[in-house]
Amino acid sequence: MAVVKFERSRTNRMLAGVCGALADRLHIDATIVRLVVVVGTFLTGGALGVAYAIAWLILPLQGSDEIGLDKVVDYYLAHRNRQTPPQA
């Protein structure tokens, strides 16, 4: 089973491409996702807007060399048991 990366859309974007990427993943129109995000942001007191901003920060741009959350997690898992030298 192949791993499918979740990346911000480069072509279907208004602000950062997060809604476009989600729409592509769900196979629906991006306008619907954008409307749900805007209405949801007001209904949740801004929590959905914060989630959008976090997704903007952690999702890499489609086809770029940006570091996304998957690479951060891989780095953490590779280095979590590394011993640090004692502080003098």
A tleap script that builds the chain and sets N, CA, C and O, in Angstrom:
source leaprc.protein.ff14SB
mol = sequence {
  NMET ALA VAL VAL LYS PHE GLU ARG SER ARG
  THR ASN ARG MET LEU ALA GLY VAL CYS GLY
  ALA LEU ALA ASP ARG LEU HIE ILE ASP ALA
  THR ILE VAL ARG LEU VAL VAL VAL VAL GLY
  THR PHE LEU THR GLY GLY ALA LEU GLY VAL
  ALA TYR ALA ILE ALA TRP LEU ILE LEU PRO
  LEU GLN GLY SER ASP GLU ILE GLY LEU ASP
  LYS VAL VAL ASP TYR TYR LEU ALA HIE ARG
  ASN ARG GLN THR PRO PRO GLN CALA
}
set mol.1.N position { 0.839 -1.181 0.000 }
set mol.1.CA position { 0.000 0.000 0.000 }
set mol.1.C position { 0.887 1.248 0.000 }
set mol.1.O position { 1.767 1.392 0.848 }
set mol.2.N position { 0.653 2.120 -0.930 }
set mol.2.CA position { 1.461 3.327 -1.068 }
set mol.2.C position { 0.983 4.412 -0.108 }
set mol.2.O position { -0.213 4.557 0.149 }
set mol.3.N position { 1.923 5.151 0.404 }
set mol.3.CA position { 1.611 6.264 1.288 }
set mol.3.C position { 1.320 7.486 0.426 }
set mol.3.O position { 2.114 7.845 -0.443 }
set mol.4.N position { 0.182 8.118 0.672 }
set mol.4.CA position { -0.206 9.312 -0.070 }
set mol.4.C position { 0.116 10.527 0.791 }
set mol.4.O position { -0.385 10.653 1.908 }
set mol.5.N position { 0.953 11.418 0.270 }
set mol.5.CA position { 1.321 12.614 1.014 }
set mol.5.C position { 0.210 13.652 0.906 }
set mol.5.O position { -0.417 13.806 -0.141 }
set mol.6.N position { -0.013 14.342 1.982 }
set mol.6.CA position { -0.991 15.429 2.006 }
set mol.6.C position { -0.212 16.729 1.898 }
set mol.6.O position { 0.471 17.127 2.841 }
set mol.7.N position { -0.313 17.393 0.749 }
set mol.7.CA position { 0.440 18.612 0.478 }
set mol.7.C position { -0.511 19.739 0.083 }
set mol.7.O position { -1.563 19.503 -0.511 }
set mol.8.N position { -0.122 20.964 0.423 }
set mol.8.CA position { -0.919 22.119 0.014 }
set mol.8.C position { -0.924 22.219 -1.499 }
set mol.8.O position { 0.093 21.988 -2.154 }
set mol.9.N position { -2.079 22.566 -2.044 }
set mol.9.CA position { -2.232 22.640 -3.492 }
set mol.9.C position { -1.469 23.829 -4.058 }
set mol.9.O position { -1.473 24.921 -3.490 }
set mol.10.N position { -0.822 23.595 -5.179 }
set mol.10.CA position { -0.098 24.671 -5.855 }
set mol.10.C position { -1.007 25.382 -6.860 }
set mol.10.O position { -0.801 26.559 -7.156 }
set mol.11.N position { -2.008 24.675 -7.382 }
set mol.11.CA position { -2.861 25.238 -8.421 }
set mol.11.C position { -4.231 25.673 -7.908 }
set mol.11.O position { -4.781 26.662 -8.392 }
set mol.12.N position { -4.779 24.967 -6.957 }
set mol.12.CA position { -6.130 25.238 -6.456 }
set mol.12.C position { -6.019 25.948 -5.112 }
set mol.12.O position { -6.247 25.350 -4.060 }
set mol.13.N position { -5.666 27.232 -5.160 }
set mol.13.CA position { -5.433 27.958 -3.920 }
set mol.13.C position { -5.979 29.379 -4.000 }
set mol.13.O position { -5.980 30.007 -5.059 }
set mol.14.N position { -6.438 29.860 -2.860 }
set mol.14.CA position { -6.846 31.252 -2.725 }
set mol.14.C position { -5.886 31.958 -1.767 }
set mol.14.O position { -5.458 33.085 -2.018 }
set mol.15.N position { -5.558 31.283 -0.674 }
set mol.15.CA position { -4.656 31.866 0.311 }
set mol.15.C position { -3.386 31.016 0.419 }
set mol.15.O position { -2.300 31.455 0.038 }
set mol.16.N position { -3.535 29.803 0.940 }
set mol.16.CA position { -2.349 28.966 1.152 }
set mol.16.C position { -2.434 27.612 0.466 }
set mol.16.O position { -1.432 26.902 0.389 }
set mol.17.N position { -3.600 27.239 -0.031 }
set mol.17.CA position { -3.749 25.955 -0.697 }
set mol.17.C position { -4.224 24.837 0.196 }
set mol.17.O position { -4.322 23.695 -0.254 }
set mol.18.N position { -4.526 25.130 1.458 }
set mol.18.CA position { -4.975 24.093 2.389 }
set mol.18.C position { -6.360 23.592 1.996 }
set mol.18.O position { -6.576 22.382 1.927 }
set mol.19.N position { -7.288 24.483 1.741 }
set mol.19.CA position { -8.641 24.081 1.352 }
set mol.19.C position { -8.633 23.368 0.001 }
set mol.19.O position { -9.378 22.407 -0.195 }
set mol.20.N position { -7.812 23.823 -0.915 }
set mol.20.CA position { -7.701 23.162 -2.208 }
set mol.20.C position { -7.186 21.747 -2.075 }
set mol.20.O position { -7.669 20.842 -2.757 }
set mol.21.N position { -6.209 21.543 -1.201 }
set mol.21.CA position { -5.666 20.206 -0.971 }
set mol.21.C position { -6.707 19.304 -0.332 }
set mol.21.O position { -6.836 18.138 -0.704 }
set mol.22.N position { -7.451 19.842 0.630 }
set mol.22.CA position { -8.503 19.056 1.280 }
set mol.22.C position { -9.610 18.713 0.289 }
set mol.22.O position { -10.131 17.598 0.308 }
set mol.23.N position { -9.970 19.650 -0.571 }
set mol.23.CA position { -10.992 19.397 -1.589 }
set mol.23.C position { -10.534 18.325 -2.573 }
set mol.23.O position { -11.317 17.461 -2.965 }
set mol.24.N position { -9.269 18.384 -2.968 }
set mol.24.CA position { -8.731 17.355 -3.863 }
set mol.24.C position { -8.768 15.989 -3.195 }
set mol.24.O position { -9.095 14.990 -3.835 }
set mol.25.N position { -8.436 15.943 -1.920 }
set mol.25.CA position { -8.421 14.675 -1.189 }
set mol.25.C position { -9.826 14.102 -1.032 }
set mol.25.O position { -10.017 12.888 -1.111 }
set mol.26.N position { -10.819 14.981 -0.806 }
set mol.26.CA position { -12.204 14.535 -0.608 }
set mol.26.C position { -12.988 14.433 -1.907 }
set mol.26.O position { -14.133 13.981 -1.903 }
set mol.27.N position { -12.383 14.850 -3.024 }
set mol.27.CA position { -13.026 14.823 -4.347 }
set mol.27.C position { -14.302 15.656 -4.379 }
set mol.27.O position { -15.330 15.224 -4.900 }
set mol.28.N position { -14.217 16.871 -3.808 }
set mol.28.CA position { -15.336 17.810 -3.854 }
set mol.28.C position { -14.808 19.162 -4.325 }
set mol.28.O position { -13.600 19.357 -4.460 }
set mol.29.N position { -15.723 20.087 -4.572 }
set mol.29.CA position { -15.353 21.410 -5.037 }
set mol.29.C position { -14.677 22.193 -3.910 }
set mol.29.O position { -15.127 22.144 -2.766 }
set mol.30.N position { -13.618 22.903 -4.223 }
set mol.30.CA position { -12.868 23.662 -3.227 }
set mol.30.C position { -13.693 24.799 -2.632 }
set mol.30.O position { -13.468 25.194 -1.488 }
set mol.31.N position { -14.637 25.323 -3.392 }
set mol.31.CA position { -15.488 26.401 -2.872 }
set mol.31.C position { -16.302 25.932 -1.682 }
set mol.31.O position { -16.500 26.688 -0.731 }
set mol.32.N position { -16.773 24.711 -1.719 }
set mol.32.CA position { -17.536 24.150 -0.599 }
set mol.32.C position { -16.656 24.065 0.636 }
set mol.32.O position { -17.087 24.424 1.732 }
set mol.33.N position { -15.439 23.599 0.469 }
set mol.33.CA position { -14.519 23.490 1.606 }
set mol.33.C position { -14.217 24.873 2.167 }
set mol.33.O position { -14.186 25.055 3.384 }
set mol.34.N position { -13.997 25.839 1.298 }
set mol.34.CA position { -13.712 27.203 1.760 }
set mol.34.C position { -14.881 27.793 2.545 }
set mol.34.O position { -14.683 28.428 3.580 }
set mol.35.N position { -16.099 27.580 2.047 }
set mol.35.CA position { -17.277 28.073 2.763 }
set mol.35.C position { -17.423 27.409 4.127 }
set mol.35.O position { -17.744 28.072 5.114 }
set mol.36.N position { -17.189 26.109 4.180 }
set mol.36.CA position { -17.268 25.381 5.459 }
set mol.36.C position { -16.219 25.912 6.433 }
set mol.36.O position { -16.495 26.059 7.623 }
set mol.37.N position { -15.034 26.197 5.938 }
set mol.37.CA position { -13.977 26.721 6.812 }
set mol.37.C position { -14.336 28.117 7.329 }
set mol.37.O position { -14.141 28.403 8.510 }
set mol.38.N position { -14.850 28.975 6.472 }
set mol.38.CA position { -15.208 30.334 6.906 }
set mol.38.C position { -16.347 30.296 7.928 }
set mol.38.O position { -16.258 30.924 8.983 }
set mol.39.N position { -17.412 29.560 7.614 }
set mol.39.CA position { -18.542 29.461 8.541 }
set mol.39.C position { -18.110 28.763 9.832 }
set mol.39.O position { -18.474 29.185 10.930 }
set mol.40.N position { -17.333 27.698 9.684 }
set mol.40.CA position { -16.854 26.976 10.864 }
set mol.40.C position { -15.959 27.811 11.749 }
set mol.40.O position { -15.956 27.644 12.969 }
set mol.41.N position { -15.198 28.712 11.146 }
set mol.41.CA position { -14.340 29.593 11.931 }
set mol.41.C position { -15.179 30.512 12.814 }
set mol.41.O position { -14.845 30.733 13.978 }
set mol.42.N position { -16.265 31.046 12.263 }
set mol.42.CA position { -17.144 31.893 13.064 }
set mol.42.C position { -17.883 31.098 14.127 }
set mol.42.O position { -18.038 31.565 15.255 }
set mol.43.N position { -18.339 29.906 13.779 }
set mol.43.CA position { -19.105 29.093 14.732 }
set mol.43.C position { -18.252 28.542 15.867 }
set mol.43.O position { -18.761 28.304 16.962 }
set mol.44.N position { -16.978 28.340 15.624 }
set mol.44.CA position { -16.105 27.786 16.665 }
set mol.44.C position { -15.311 28.862 17.391 }
set mol.44.O position { -14.420 28.548 18.181 }
set mol.45.N position { -15.617 30.101 17.139 }
set mol.45.CA position { -14.921 31.188 17.813 }
set mol.45.C position { -13.473 31.332 17.380 }
set mol.45.O position { -12.633 31.794 18.151 }
set mol.46.N position { -13.183 30.941 16.164 }
set mol.46.CA position { -11.845 31.094 15.628 }
set mol.46.C position { -10.985 29.837 15.699 }
set mol.46.O position { -9.866 29.831 15.185 }
set mol.47.N position { -11.481 28.781 16.322 }
set mol.47.CA position { -10.678 27.562 16.470 }
set mol.47.C position { -10.362 26.929 15.118 }
set mol.47.O position { -9.254 26.433 14.912 }
set mol.48.N position { -11.308 26.940 14.208 }
set mol.48.CA position { -11.054 26.367 12.886 }
set mol.48.C position { -10.059 27.227 12.106 }
set mol.48.O position { -9.284 26.706 11.304 }
set mol.49.N position { -10.079 28.513 12.333 }
set mol.49.CA position { -9.094 29.393 11.716 }
set mol.49.C position { -7.689 29.106 12.231 }
set mol.49.O position { -6.718 29.159 11.475 }
set mol.50.N position { -7.589 28.803 13.514 }
set mol.50.CA position { -6.295 28.428 14.090 }
set mol.50.C position { -5.834 27.104 13.496 }
set mol.50.O position { -4.653 26.943 13.189 }
set mol.51.N position { -6.754 26.152 13.329 }
set mol.51.CA position { -6.417 24.865 12.716 }
set mol.51.C position { -5.936 25.060 11.279 }
set mol.51.O position { -5.005 24.386 10.839 }
set mol.52.N position { -6.568 25.977 10.548 }
set mol.52.CA position { -6.139 26.293 9.185 }
set mol.52.C position { -4.714 26.844 9.189 }
set mol.52.O position { -3.889 26.445 8.367 }
set mol.53.N position { -4.429 27.755 10.111 }
set mol.53.CA position { -3.098 28.348 10.197 }
set mol.53.C position { -2.051 27.290 10.542 }
set mol.53.O position { -0.945 27.317 10.003 }
set mol.54.N position { -2.385 26.375 11.422 }
set mol.54.CA position { -1.456 25.301 11.769 }
set mol.54.C position { -1.213 24.406 10.562 }
set mol.54.O position { -0.080 24.002 10.302 }
set mol.55.N position { -2.284 24.094 9.820 }
set mol.55.CA position { -2.132 23.275 8.615 }
set mol.55.C position { -1.255 23.995 7.602 }
set mol.55.O position { -0.459 23.355 6.915 }
set mol.56.N position { -1.384 25.301 7.496 }
set mol.56.CA position { -0.566 26.097 6.596 }
set mol.56.C position { 0.915 25.966 6.976 }
set mol.56.O position { 1.781 25.885 6.105 }
set mol.57.N position { 1.189 25.945 8.262 }
set mol.57.CA position { 2.567 25.862 8.726 }
set mol.57.C position { 3.181 24.474 8.565 }
set mol.57.O position { 4.369 24.358 8.267 }
set mol.58.N position { 2.383 23.414 8.759 }
set mol.58.CA position { 2.975 22.077 8.794 }
set mol.58.C position { 2.876 21.313 7.482 }
set mol.58.O position { 3.594 20.331 7.292 }
set mol.59.N position { 2.004 21.740 6.572 }
set mol.59.CA position { 1.884 21.027 5.303 }
set mol.59.C position { 2.832 21.619 4.268 }
set mol.59.O position { 2.861 22.833 4.068 }
set mol.60.N position { 3.598 20.772 3.618 }
set mol.60.CA position { 4.500 21.294 2.584 }
set mol.60.C position { 3.723 21.655 1.323 }
set mol.60.O position { 2.641 21.122 1.076 }
set mol.61.N position { 4.281 22.559 0.532 }
set mol.61.CA position { 3.680 22.938 -0.733 }
set mol.61.C position { 3.910 21.827 -1.742 }
set mol.61.O position { 4.984 21.226 -1.782 }
set mol.62.N position { 2.912 21.560 -2.544 }
set mol.62.CA position { 2.954 20.470 -3.515 }
set mol.62.C position { 4.160 20.605 -4.440 }
set mol.62.O position { 4.349 21.644 -5.073 }
set mol.63.N position { 4.971 19.558 -4.518 }
set mol.63.CA position { 6.102 19.529 -5.418 }
set mol.63.C position { 7.288 20.378 -4.997 }
set mol.63.O position { 8.162 20.656 -5.818 }
set mol.64.N position { 7.343 20.800 -3.739 }
set mol.64.CA position { 8.460 21.616 -3.291 }
set mol.64.C position { 9.327 20.820 -2.319 }
set mol.64.O position { 8.997 19.693 -1.951 }
set mol.65.N position { 10.423 21.416 -1.917 }
set mol.65.CA position { 11.311 20.786 -0.949 }
set mol.65.C position { 11.080 21.304 0.458 }
set mol.65.O position { 11.951 21.173 1.318 }
set mol.66.N position { 9.910 21.894 0.704 }
set mol.66.CA position { 9.609 22.378 2.041 }
set mol.66.C position { 9.556 21.212 3.013 }
set mol.66.O position { 9.222 20.090 2.633 }
set mol.67.N position { 9.881 21.480 4.245 }
set mol.67.CA position { 9.824 20.445 5.268 }
set mol.67.C position { 8.426 20.435 5.853 }
set mol.67.O position { 7.990 21.415 6.456 }
set mol.68.N position { 7.731 19.336 5.676 }
set mol.68.CA position { 6.397 19.182 6.225 }
set mol.68.C position { 6.437 18.414 7.534 }
set mol.68.O position { 7.513 18.056 8.014 }
set mol.69.N position { 5.301 18.166 8.101 }
set mol.69.CA position { 5.203 17.476 9.378 }
set mol.69.C position { 5.767 16.068 9.293 }
set mol.69.O position { 6.330 15.574 10.269 }
set mol.70.N position { 5.627 15.407 8.140 }
set mol.70.CA position { 6.137 14.044 8.028 }
set mol.70.C position { 7.650 14.004 8.222 }
set mol.70.O position { 8.165 13.074 8.842 }
set mol.71.N position { 8.367 14.992 7.705 }
set mol.71.CA position { 9.819 15.021 7.879 }
set mol.71.C position { 10.200 15.411 9.294 }
set mol.71.O position { 11.214 14.940 9.809 }
set mol.72.N position { 9.408 16.262 9.933 }
set mol.72.CA position { 9.662 16.624 11.324 }
set mol.72.C position { 9.494 15.397 12.213 }
set mol.72.O position { 10.311 15.158 13.103 }
set mol.73.N position { 8.444 14.622 11.980 }
set mol.73.CA position { 8.205 13.404 12.763 }
set mol.73.C position { 9.323 12.395 12.522 }
set mol.73.O position { 9.806 11.780 13.473 }
set mol.74.N position { 9.743 12.214 11.274 }
set mol.74.CA position { 10.841 11.298 10.971 }
set mol.74.C position { 12.115 11.718 11.692 }
set mol.74.O position { 12.827 10.873 12.235 }
set mol.75.N position { 12.406 13.005 11.702 }
set mol.75.CA position { 13.595 13.506 12.388 }
set mol.75.C position { 13.496 13.243 13.883 }
set mol.75.O position { 14.463 12.810 14.510 }
set mol.76.N position { 12.328 13.505 14.448 }
set mol.76.CA position { 12.136 13.277 15.885 }
set mol.76.C position { 12.312 11.806 16.233 }
set mol.76.O position { 12.988 11.477 17.207 }
set mol.77.N position { 11.709 10.919 15.445 }
set mol.77.CA position { 11.811 9.497 15.737 }
set mol.77.C position { 13.251 8.996 15.604 }
set mol.77.O position { 13.666 8.101 16.340 }
set mol.78.N position { 14.003 9.565 14.678 }
set mol.78.CA position { 15.386 9.146 14.496 }
set mol.78.C position { 16.301 9.658 15.605 }
set mol.78.O position { 17.330 9.043 15.888 }
set mol.79.N position { 15.940 10.777 16.237 }
set mol.79.CA position { 16.831 11.395 17.211 }
set mol.79.C position { 16.302 11.408 18.641 }
set mol.79.O position { 16.939 12.003 19.510 }
set mol.80.N position { 15.185 10.787 18.915 }
set mol.80.CA position { 14.607 10.898 20.258 }
set mol.80.C position { 15.395 10.161 21.322 }
set mol.80.O position { 15.321 10.541 22.491 }
set mol.81.N position { 16.132 9.143 20.983 }
set mol.81.CA position { 16.883 8.378 21.972 }
set mol.81.C position { 18.369 8.757 22.004 }
set mol.81.O position { 19.171 8.102 22.669 }
set mol.82.N position { 18.717 9.806 21.288 }
set mol.82.CA position { 20.116 10.248 21.250 }
set mol.82.C position { 20.491 10.877 22.563 }
set mol.82.O position { 19.747 11.702 23.092 }
set mol.83.N position { 21.622 10.506 23.094 }
set mol.83.CA position { 22.104 11.039 24.369 }
set mol.83.C position { 22.760 12.399 24.137 }
set mol.83.O position { 23.514 12.584 23.181 }
set mol.84.N position { 22.468 13.324 25.006 }
set mol.84.CA position { 23.100 14.636 24.923 }
set mol.84.C position { 24.249 14.686 25.931 }
set mol.84.O position { 24.152 14.097 27.008 }
set mol.85.N position { 25.328 15.378 25.593 }
set mol.85.CA position { 26.447 15.459 26.534 }
set mol.85.C position { 26.044 16.272 27.765 }
set mol.85.O position { 25.234 17.193 27.661 }
set mol.86.N position { 26.603 15.935 28.924 }
set mol.86.CA position { 26.251 16.680 30.151 }
set mol.86.C position { 26.724 18.128 30.065 }
set mol.86.O position { 27.775 18.426 29.498 }
set mol.87.N position { 25.936 19.001 30.632 }
set mol.87.CA position { 26.268 20.431 30.659 }
set mol.87.C position { 27.283 20.700 31.764 }
set mol.87.O position { 27.161 20.165 32.866 }
set mol.88.N position { 28.265 21.514 31.476 }
set mol.88.CA position { 29.301 21.821 32.487 }
set mol.88.C position { 28.941 23.040 33.284 }
set mol.88.O position { 29.692 23.441 34.172 }
savepdb mol mol.pdb
quit
